[in-house]
């Protein structure tokens, strides 16, 4: 449970290259930031080392912490690298091959050697049971209980360590899945079991099966990681619940997260989007395009009208980057974001066409970029940024880590410049331009696909490498206003401290609007409310602090995709069917600019039960009031802006105060990131110490 008397909070985000730690005193408005290399062999080592470091800087001990909030790439990495446990699947007779049949379409019609995503469960570990439930929830064929016993014996001898159970239409009637789970726990008490009716009780046989299998595939690994981390934190003196951030930016208690590890597949980036929402609010910006570039990947998220776009369907572990349909589909609540490019550690090379290619492989934290001096010999984005003068070899990570510029130059010369017949700086600039151009294109398409004009958004850059590339990317997108917040390099950890304890539950209940049984819907929503509220209040939120947000996933009959429609709390209680119809029409017009004279249908209901947001935004807003005037630049260094080097003033971020105005070119350094201001941009500072950057358009 949370303890309001313990005012210190810590947020920890594990990325592919760096682990970010932020310690916040909610009573004294103090923030302590730290960034250290991730420890891939055991990610918890960097977590514990980072927490110990910030506690030491604050002069407190772990028992002073009111909460530890954590996000991790463990689940995503296990899926991408196929490092989960041997997993079995029990499904309805006749549906053994759903994972391979998929949607029955190819993501690239013209590639004769297309690589389709391989199922996490091989066919030899997929088992069938005799049963059938109809789409209305009526039992057509009772569950063969004796047959279930034989299947469980087969699972026991298969070597599987985890089990997914996904029966046809179990979202309508979960009884058969629960009967199988009880039998498994009786016969195989050591076996982890994931039920589709619990993990993803929604329409879509392929997506529901894929989601449940993925949950089972990572469950033992994630549970073991959380148990080790909790034990270690207890050993440090921490006495409260560990909280974890989900892919929709909400946070829950560790025991809830362990039930649904698949919900954490995008936890770090989701926390970054939550930070961007808060920073946009502080900068008084309504429409934000969050650009999050870390050490391994870059992602984009649209935040129109102050709220991140959300989705219930996305993919992971794609065979072909950016190609929809080439990955494993997941059906969970998540912030709608897209991977748009490479990170600082992404490796650059010359491809078979003689063109510069960046990524998708990354040097990660170990060995890291060539300039880290840890054994890598292949050039990366960070190495090129170093040669272009964007990074200072002596002030990286606030001077705690030095970069080897000579080694970076040697790698760029050998693997890029010489094969292309150009000089080292031209090759480094080519990498920079390739990365920013591909990210700008992907982010633009992402916005247009959602019927949004990216030029009406303000680009907000976070991540260690985000502010380095933000202005160049914004120019290519015709975006003329940017925000670079304080602590951008550890924004995901900041976002964890800004998120609220919350949980969302979904239930499929397909029906046309005219046929909606209002009484049955109210009964189902009451059950959902009780379940979600218990998960939130058990994490320390008072019942009087809980708020609820109800929505329905709706579409016109015959359409293939649905949109989320917010439903006022009393609409169903009033039996206001026409009000629901009007709400859907309004949501549809907002998205597509029109509505249709067609019958409507509801596919599922979603209920989010939320605790209050933290007061972190207030702390961030007060930081600009400290100090009297900005300090001058700390020096000059040559920085490359396309046509050659320019002697560029370098500012220390901590020395810049509100009201400051800097005309580019300039470089602004802080311990966790660096902001590069090209000659055609002007920088100002607002009251929350956000860098407000405007492009000087000819």
N, C-alpha and C positions, 0 to 999 in steps of 0.2 A: 504493500500500500504506500501511496505517497504520504509524505510528512511535511505539512506546511511550515513547521517550525525549523526544518532544515532548508535553508534558502539557497544553497549551492546546487546547481544542476550541471551535468556534463553530457555533451553530445559527441558521439564518436562515429565516424563514417570510414569504412574500409573501401578504398578504391583499388584498381589494378596496379597502381604505382605508388600512391601515397595513402597514408591513413591520417585523417584530420580529426583534431580534438579541440573542442571549445568548452571552456568552463565559465559558467555564468553565476553571479551572485544576484539573485532577483531582488534582494533587499538593498544591497549597496550599489547596484548598477555597474558592477565590475565584470569585464570580459577578459579572459586569458585564452589566447589562440596558440595552437601548436600544430605542426605538420611534420611527419616523419615517414620514412620509407616503409611500405607494407612488407610484412614478413610472409611470403607465399607458403613456406613450409608449415607455418602455424600462424594464421592471421591474428589469433588472440594475443600473441606476444606483443605486436605493435600496439594493440588496443590497451593492454595493461601498462606498457612502457609509456604510452602517451598520457594515460590517466595519471600515472605516478608523477610524470613531469609537471603537468599543470597543477596538481595538488601541491607539489613542492613549491612551485612559484607563488601559489596563493598562501602558503604557510598553513594549510589545513590538512586534515586526515580524511580518509574515506568515509568514516562514520559521520562526517559533516554533510555528506551528499544527500539531498532529498530525492534525487533520481539519477539514473544513468540511462540514456536513450541511445540506441545503437542501430546502425544500418550496415548491411554487409552485402558483398557481391558473391558470397559463398554459394547461394542457390543458383544464381545465373552461371557462375563458373562451372558448377557441377554439371549443368545441362549442356553448356557449350562444349566442354571438354569430355563429356560422356564419362564422368567419374562418379556416378551414383552407384547404388548397390544393385545386385541382381534382383529384378522385380518381376512378379507374376501378375497376371490379370485374370479375373473371373468375370465372365460376361454371359449374356443370354445366348442360348443355342442359336447358331446361325450368324452371330455377330463377332466372331473371333477375329476377322480380318478388317474390322473398321479402321484400325490404325494405319493399315497399308492402303486401303481403298481411298481414304481421305475424302476429298471433295470431288474426286474424279476429274481434275483438270490440271493442266501443266502450266507452270508459271512462265515458261518460255516455250512458245509453240514451235520455234524454229531451231532450237538446240537439240540436235539428234543425240547428244551425249549428256542430257540433262541429269543432274544429281538431285533426286528427291530426298526429303528428310527421312532418315531411317527411324523406325519406331524404337522407343526406349525399351520395349519388351519384345524379344524375338518370338516367333510363332510357337516355338517349342514350350514357351512359358505362358501361353494363353490358353485358358481352360473355359469350357462351356458348361452351363447348367440349364436344365430344362425348367422354364418358367416363361410367362409372358403377361405383361401389364399393358393395357391399352393407353392411348394418349389421353383418355378421359380419367385415367386412374383406376378403372375397373380391371379386376383380375380375369384374364382370359384363360390362362393356364396356371394352376397353382404351382408353387415351388416344389420341386422334387427333393425332399429333405434327405432321402437315402442317397440320391445322386450327389448331393452336396457333400456328404461324408466321404464318398469316393474321390471327389475332386480335391477335397482338402488333403486326403492322403497323397494324391498326386503332387500337390503343391509342396507338401512336406518333403517329398523325395526329389524335388526339382533343384534344390540348392538356392531357392529364392530367399531373400532376407526381408523382403517387403512385399505387400500385396495390395493391389488396387481392385476394387469391386465396382463394376459399372454395368448395371442392368438397364434394359430398354425401358424408357419412360419412368425411371426411378424417381425423377424429380416430382412426379405426380403422386407416387405411392412408394415410400422408402422401405416398407415392411420387409420385402424379400432381401434387400441388401442388409438390413439390420439382423435378420435371421442368420444370414451367412456369416456376418461379422461375429455374432455370438458363438457360432459353432467353431469358427477359426480360433477365437480366443480360448475356448474350452480345450480344443485339440492342440493348438500351437500357441501357447501363451507368450512366446518370445517374438512372434511375428508382428511387425507393424502393419496396420490395416488402414487404408484410406477408402472411404465410401464416396461415390459420386453425389449421392443425395446430401452429403455433408459438405464436401469440398466445392462442388459446382452444381447446385440443383437448378439447372437451367436447360432450355432447349438447345439442340445441336448435338447429335450423337457423337460425331467425330471430335468436336471441340471439347465436349464434356469428358469423353474418354481420355483424350490427350492430356487434359488438365489434371484429372485424377491420377493417371499414371505418372505424370511428372511430379505430383505431390508425393506419391509413394516412393518414387525413385530417389528423391533427395531427403526424405524424412529421417532415416536413421542417422545420416551424416549431420544434418542440421541439429537434430536433438542432441547428439553427442557434443557438437560444438557449443551449443547453448549451455549444456550441463557443465562443461569444462570452464566456460567463461563465468558462470554464476559461482562455481566453486572457488575460482581464483579471486573474484571480486569479494566474496565472503572472507577469504583469507586476508585480503587487504583491509578488512574492517567495514566493508559496505554491508548495511543491514536491511536494505529495502528491495523492492522488486526491480528487476531488470526490465526495461521497456524496449520494444523493437518497432521500427518504422516499416509500414507496409507499402506496397506499390502504389497505393492511392494517397500517400502522404500522411495517413493517419498512424497513430501509434497505439500499441496494445501491450498487455503484459506478456512476459516471455512464455508462459504456459499456453496462452492462446496462440501465439506465433508458432509454437512447436506443433500445434495441431494442423496448421495451414502454412507450412513453409513455402509453398508455391506462391503465396501472397507477398513474399518478400523478394521476388525475383528482380524488381526494379526499385528497391527501397532507397538506395543512395540517390539516384537521379530524382526520385519523387520528392525526397527531402530538399533537394536543390530547387525544385519547382516551388515548394512551399516557401523557401527562403526568398525566391524571386518575387513571389506574391507579396511578401512582407516588405521587401525593398522597394517594389513598385508603389506600394501604399505610402511608404515614407517619402518617396520622391514625387508623390502626387501624380502618378502616371496610371491611367486606366487600362490601356492596352499594352501589354508587355510581351515581347518575344524573348523568352529565356534561352540564352545560348550558353551551354555548359560544356566546356572543353577541359578535360582532365589529362591524365597521363596516358590513358589507354584509348578512350573514345571521346567523341563529341556528340551531344544530344541537343535537340531543340524542343521547346514546349511553348504553346500559345496560351496566354493568360488574358483573354478578353474580359473587359469589365471587372477586373480584379479577381477572377476565379479561374484556376487552371482548367483547361479542357480535359474531360475525363472519358474513359472508354471502358468497355467490359471485354474487349477482344483485342489481342495483339499476338505477336509471334516472338519466339526466342530461338537462338541457335540456328540462324538461317544458313543454308548451304551457299546461297549467293547473296552478298550484301545488298541491301535495299530492294531485293526482289520479293514482293509479297507472295506468299504461297510456298516459299522455299524453306520455311522454318516450322517449328513445333507450335501449333496454335494453343493459346491459353485463354481461358474464359474466367477472368477474375477482375475485380474492381482495380483500376489503375489510372494514373494520370496519363493522358494521351500525349506521348512524346515519340520522337523519331530519332534514331541514330543517324547523324548527318555527316559523319566524317571521322577522321583520325584524331588521336591525342598526341601529346607531346612526345611520348615514347614510341609512336608508330614508325615503322621502318620504311625508309625511302629507297627505291631502286629504279633501274631502267628496265622496262618490260620488253617483250619480244618485238614490239613495234617501234622501239627506240624512243618511247615516251616515259616521262617521270610518273611513277606509281607510288602512292603513299598508303601503307597498310595493306590488308587489314591486320596483319600480324604486328605485335608490339613487343618492344624490349622489356616492358613492364618495370617492376621494381628490381628484379634480379635477372639479368645483370643491369638493366636500365640503359639509357642512352650512352653512346661512346664517351661523352664528356664526363660521365659519372666515374669513369675509371674502374669499372667493376668487371671488365672482361669482354664486353660487347665490341665488335669491330664494324658493325653495320650502321650507317648514318640514320639518324632519326630527325623528326621535326624539331625537337629541342636543340639538337646539335646545329641545325641550320639557323634557328633563331639566335643562337649564341654567336655564330659567325657574322650575322647581319647586325649585331650590336644591340639587339632587343634585350638580351640578358647579359648581366655582368658576371664574369667568372668568379669574382670575389664576393658578390653580395647575394648569391642564390640562397634561398631559404634564410634570408636575413643574415647571411654570412656564415651560417653554420655548416654549409657544404660548398666546397670549391669545385668549379668545373674546369676540365682540361680542354682548353680551346685548341691547342696544337693537335691533340688526338682527334678532335672533331673535324678539323680542317683536313687531316690526313684521310679520314674515312670518306668525307664528301668528295675529295679529289679522286680517290681510287674507285669508288663505286658509282659516282654520278658524273663528275666533271670530265674525267678522262674518257669514259665511254661515249659521252655526248659531244666531246670536242669543244668544250667551253671552259671558262675559268671557274674557280671554286665559288666565288660570290654569285655569279650568274646561276650556278647550279643550286645554291642555297636559296636564292630568290625564286627560282623555279619551283622548288618544293613549297615555299611559303605561298606562292600564288596558286599552285595546284590544290593545296589544302583548303585555302579560303574560298576558291572558286567552287569546288565541289560541295563545300558546306553551304555556301550561299544558294546554290542551285537546289540542293535537297531541302533546305528550310523554306525556300520560296514555293516549291511544289507542295510541301506539307501544308502550308497555309492555304494555297489555292484549292487544294482538294477538300478543304473544310469551308470553302466559300468565303474566305477571309482575305483581305488585301494586306499583304505584309508591310507595304509602305505606310500604312496607318498605325503601325506598331512602333514602340520604342524598344530598341534592342538592349537587353540587360545581360551583361556578360559576367559569368561566374566560372569557377574552376581555376586551377592553377594556370592553365594556358589560355583561358577565355579572353581576358583583357589584353593579352598580347596580340591576338588576331581579330579582335572585335571591330575595330575601325575599318580595317581592310575588308572584312566580310560585309559590314553595313554599307560601304560604298558600292559593292557589287550588287546589293539588294535594293539600292536606291532608298535606303533608310538614312535619314539625316539627323536622328537624335539617339543618343545612347546613354545608358546609366552604368557606371562601374561602382558597385558598393564597397564599403569597407569590409575587409575579410572575405573578398570574393573567392580567394583560393581555398577557403574552408567553408564555403556557403552551405554545402549539404549538412555539415555538422551543425551550423547555425540554424538551418531549417528544421532539424530534429528538435531543437529547443523551442522553436516557434510553433510546432505542430501540436494538435490537441489529441487527447486520448479519445479514440473514436472507433467504431466498428460498423461496417455495412453488411447487411444481410440481403440476399436476393432469393426470390422464389418464382419459379416459372408457373404461370397459370394462364395459358393461352385461351383467349375468348374474344369474340367480337364485342365491341363496346355495347351494342344493343342487347347482347345476351349476357352481359356481366351480371353475376349474382352478387349484389352488393352486400348481402348478409354474410355469405361465405367469404367474400374478400375481406370484410372487416374482421372476421374470426381469424383468418390466416395472418393478417397484419398484426393482430393482437399477439399472436404467438411469436411472430418475428420481433415485435417490440420487446416482449419479455426476455427473449434470448439475448438480443443485442444490448439491452439495458443492463442486464446482469453482467455481461462481459466488461462494460464500461465502469459500472459502479464498483465492481470487484477490484478494479485497478486504482481505486481511490477517489473517484469523482462522486460528489454528493448527488443524491437524487434530485435536489432542487437546482443543480447546476446543469442538468442534462437537457439538451435540445435535440429535436428530431427533424429529419428532412426526408420526406416521402416523394418518390417519383415512380413513374410507370414507363416502361419501354414500349413504345407504340409505333404503329405504322398504318398505312392504308392497306386494306386487304389486297393481296397480290404482290405487294412490294417485297423485296428481298432483304432490306435493311431497316432497322428501327432507329428512332431517336428517343432521347430521354425527355420526359415531360414532367415538370415539377407539379406536384399535386398538393394543394393546401390541406392542412391537417384535418379540417372539418368537412371537406368536400364529400367524402364517402359517408360520414356520419349523417350528413344532410340528405344523402341519396341523390346528389346533384350530378346526374349523368350528363346533362347538357353543359354544365360547368367544366367537366372533364373533357368533353368534346371541344369546347372553346380553348381550353388550355393547350391541347394537342395542336389545334390549328395555329395558335399563336407561336408555339415552339417550332412548328414546321415552317411557318412564314419567316421566322427569325433566321432559320438555317438556309432555306432555299428561296426566299423572296416571294413565295406564293403558297396557297393551300388548294386542296382538291375537293370536289364534290363527290366523295367516295366514302364507302363504309370504313370505319376505323376498327383496329383490333389491338388488344393488349397482349403482349407476349409474357411479360414478367413484371414483378413489383420489386422495388429496391427501397430499403429503409436504412438510413444512416443515423445512428445515435451518437451524439457528440458531446464531449465535455467542453469547457471553456478554453479558448485560445490563451496561450501564455502572454505575459506582459513584456516579452522580449522586445517588441517593437518600441515600447516606451524607453527602454534602456538604450536602444540604438539611436533614437531620436535625440536623447540628451547628450550624446557624445560630442556633438558639434559645439556645445556651449563651453567647452573646456579650452582654455588658452585664449590669447589675445590677438595675435597676428601670425600670418604665415611667415615661414622662414624662406630665405632665398634658396636657389638650387644648390645642391651639394657638390656639383661639378659638371663637367662636360664630357661627352664621349661621342665618337663617330657612330652614326646609325644609318643603315642603308634604307633608302626609300624609293628604290626602283631605278633611279638614274645615277646613283652614286651615294657616297657617304656625306652626311651633313653633321657638323658639330652640333650636338643636341644637348640642351640642359637636362640634368637628371634631378628629380625632386624626391625627397623622402616623404612617403604618404603621411606619416605621423606629423610632419611639419606643416601640412596644408590645412588651412582653416576655412570656414564658411566665408563666402564672398570673394575668394581668390579667383582670378581670371588668368589663364595661361593660353597663349597663342602657340599652336604647333609650329615646329616639331618639339616634342618633349617626351620624356620617359618618367613615369611615376612608379617608384619601387616600394613595396611593402614585403614583410616577411614571407607571405604566402603566395603572392602573385606580382606581376608587373604589368602596368598599363602603358601601351605604346600609342602616342598621339602623333599621327602624320601631319605634314605641313598644312593640309587643308582642313584641319579640325581645330576647334577652340574648346577649352576646358573651363568649366566653372564648378564651384563647390556649394552644395546646399546645406541647410541646417543640420542634416543627419550625416554629413560628411560624404554623401554620395558624390562621385565625380559625374557631373552632367556635361556631356560632350555633344557639341553641335558641329555639323559639317558646314563649311563655308562653300555654298553652291555658287558657281560662277553665274 
